Amino acid sequence: MDGMTRRGFISRSSKGMLTVVGGAAVAALPGKARAVSANDRVVMAVIGVGGRGRDVSRQFVNSRGAVMAYVCDADEKRIGSYPDQLERLQKRAPKAVQDMRRVFDDKEVDAVLVSTCDHWHGLATVWACQAGKDVYVEKPPCHNLWEGQRMVEAARKYNRVVQCGLQNRSAAYALAAREYIESGKLGDIPLVKVYNMKGGGPFTCPPDSPKPDGLDYDLYLGPAPSRPFNEGHCHGGWKMWWAYGGGDMGDDGIHQLDLARFALGDPPPPKVVTASGGRLAFPDDREVPDTQTVTFEYERRTMTFELTEYSPYMIKAGDDVRNGDKYPFWPTNATRIEFYGTRGLMYLGHHGCGWQVIRENGEVVDGGYGRQANDEHRANFLDCVRTRNRPAADIETGVASNLLVHYGNMGVRVGGRRMVVDPQTLQAADNEVDALFKREYREPFAIPEQV
């Protein structure tokens, strides 16, 4: 368990300082708005039906463990014919709505899948918990650290199951790699390298334009600052702006960072973080970096993170690796982790890429093929909805991994910075950095100080 889980999570007091609240994690959660038996399908709603929302909600339905009662998106065109597709799969017609609050008002709904743009994850999760719904929230769980704290508080206060879409934690091969490290066969591990290095090209933002028909733009913006409609800030490019996400470190890099933390036994937060980067390959219209390096300093370990979005020779493994008896070519695998132990080097890949251990003379001495754990992760969530156990990627653990993303991005946003982390407050004793721990929320889409 990570340090924040052991000590209880961190929250802000009314004076703006951070104080410890809550106790140690427990195995099960009491209470349920509507009892769900082992034979019942969990009644769910999908909130946000872009590509990811459709994929995951369809998989929930195909598992026969859940039924989608609602399809929700601020953009009617995105909803499109998807309710009809789900009706054919589950033999029940879901309701189509634009405002997620209609979902939360329906007492039949047991749980929601939050697959919106990142800037909505926190508020949607808090609202769902307050309404007595369990939550499967896609990664990254939170837009900023303060928001993550409120999400944890809401899950605990309202006794909700909140699973983050960090499915590597449900993968058998990842657990095997963790057990190998815990056995001591790698020796001490003073250095870990985490990679998120992919191809890409320049981003050009179009000019502002009239809002398209069918889009409730006020709902789309939600907690984000008000601005005129621009397709480059919406479906066509929201990941390029700090108002809506955390760059590719938050979008994809969090998978590797979370997997590294999992394999290392979920260590407490780092003591020092150094982050730099920017638009170095393409001086284009984006705000987020196309090149980023972060160093996390722990008690007796250093972990680095490297990101590129311009390197086509770095390759994400395909399904032949992720679901087969095959390893990636590690030197150009875009999303790998390297554990440099005193007795061996472990390569570990995300989403089914397996692991291998190498010693002197390049000898491979151990390893295991991987398989993606999407089905297992969804099944774990549905099982926890019924049993009230904590899920594999509980919100507290997800926020602890997201913390590394926040540090890496905050350092870049202030022009590169070495940040000494206070172990109690998690702040950096740097006013410019700490100003980014919480966003300015746009009313009425603000997360309250007390959830």
Secondary structure by P-SEA (a helix, b strand, c coil): ccccccccbbbbccccbbbbcccccccccccccccccccccbbbbbccccaaaaaaaaaaaaaccbbbccccccccccccaaaaaaaaaccbbbbbbcccccccccccccbbbbbccccaaaaaaaaaaaabbbbbccccccccaaaaaaaaaaaaaacccccccccccccaaaaaaaaaaaacccccccbbbbbbbbbbbbbbbcccccccccccccccccccccccccccccccccccccccccccccccaaaaaaaaaaaacccccccbbbbbccccccccccccccbbbbbbbcccbbbbbbbbccccccccccccccccccccccccccbbbbbbcccbbbbbbccccccccccccccccbbbbbbbcaaaaaaaaaaaaaacccccccaaaaaaaaaaaaaaaaaaaaccccccccccccccccccccccccccccccccccccc
